[in-house]
Amino acid sequence: MAQEENERIVIPDEEGNEHLFDVLFTFDVDETGKSYMVLTDAGENEDEEEVEVFAFRFEDEGEKESDISLFPIETDEEWDMVEEMIETFSSGEME
């Protein structure tokens, strides 16, 4: 079975160093109108049992895919929702 190619994005850190991430999935919450993106470090081995996952709220800023802004998730309610989506995604991957 062929492995699906993940979408990748580059995120700079505070010092301007660029880091490459694989986009696991994105989802929208209709009730709030907010969108979320779940990422993993592109350098991590997918065969490992535990992979560090990063999540951000994002806004589409323009017409190109590169025109997005990422924002930290700040509330416990948002984290709970994101964790639930990650669990759902992970259980679907296991099947």
C-alpha positions, 0 to 999 in steps of 0.5 A: 500500500502506498503511503499518502504524502502529508502536506507540510508547512514551515514554522519559524521560531523566535530566533528565525530558525525554520522548522518543518512540520507535517499536517496531520489534519485540520478541522473547523468548529461550526459553533465558533467559526474557528479552524484548527491544525494538528501537526507533527515534527517532520523529522520524527519517525512515524514508526515510533509508538508515541509522536509529539503532536502540536496544535494551533488555531489558524486563520486563512489570511489570503488566496494562497495556501501559505497565507495563514496565521497560527495562534496558540490554543489558550483555553482548556475548552479548546484543548479538550476539543482538540484532544478529542479530535486527536483521539478520534483521528488516532483511533481511525489510523489504528483500524 
